Amino acid sequence: MKNHPELTYPSTLLMSTEKKTCEALGKIAETSGDTMLRLLEDPGTTKEWLIQNAQHTLNPKKKWILAIDDTLIAKAHSNFIAGTSDNFDSSTRQIYRSLCTVVVMVTDGKSSVPIDHSLWINKEFADEQYKTKTELAIALIPTIVKNLNIYCVAMDGLYATKKMTGFFNNNKINFEMRIRSNSRIELQDKTSVILKEYFATIMKGKRKDSSTIKGFWNGEPAYFTAERYDEDTVVFLISNFQAAPQEHIKIYRMRWHIEKFFRTAKQRLGLKDCQSRKLVAQYNHILYVCVAYSLLQLERKSKKYKTPEEAHRRLRKKTYCDLIKHFSAPRQIFGVVYA
């Protein structure tokens, strides 16, 4: 435990069966709520630790995809918590008081490790320090692609901006993103067309479920892929590398693993439970949730469980002290057993 202090807080997150406040977590660790709160107010764990976990968890024979997405963390009674604001949730079509964080996760399609995150602050409160979600995502990417063998970055349509595609092209990083159906693109002959209208003509009557073309968007060369889900639904993707339509679609679908992380983090790991008023504590709490999830992925791979949720059910049968010992063993924490 002394050699791995970063395990203390995430281990209590894994063990707790109630709301994961500092007081509740302190009872599990047989310490005070104030002590747990102090863990949140120091620098906390580092993304280098999570990068190391990813290196030993992911399959080196598979393509590693860096998935990026944001999520809202409900803070219904948080008038005094720094960084919270009334934000619109596109999934529920509701506005509620919340924190918003942009998360980066690496996945090989089977295992997934969240690496880092950055809190997005509403422009009203951030003033001159305001950054868009695109800018936050761009700042998170370089360290990860430098240390991990990332094949492609997969993102939702929110991030399909000129600034984002320019960043990827300038740094020679593959990307796969959703793009709006009414986007105007240029074909190779410089003809300007609306994306959905053009694909409607080339896919009509051919019983095609997918197709990829080459063209330009905002002056940059790009590949555009259309996938037909059903008669009424077609999804459009933009990327900067050549591949078969099904390969583009497969890579984008791997982004779904970050959605599964958000679900597990909120339902099982207490993502929304931190009650500290300090922004640094909120940030570190989310980072420790990432550590807890990465430990579940290590356990799932080691014991060949089907899901991290199954790994969680098995781990909660241990005592807190046994759990610390289980993950503190150097052969486990650095991946020898889990490789």
Protein Blocks (a to p, Z undefined) as FASTA:
>chain_A
ZZmmmlmmmmmmmmpcbdcdfklmmmmnopafklmmmmmmmnbjafklmmmmmmmmpcfk
bccdddddddddddfklmkbghiacdddfklopacdddddddddddehlaccdfbdcddd
dfklnmmmpccfklmmmmmmmmmmmmpccfbdcddfklmcfklmmmmmmnopacdddddf
kbccddfkopacdfklmmmmmmgonlpabdcddddeehiacddddddfblmbccddddfb
dcdfklmmmmmmmmmmmmmmmmmmmmmnommmpcbfbfklmmmmmmmmmmmmmmmmmmmm
mnopabfklmmmmmmmpcfklmmmmmmpmklmnommmZZ
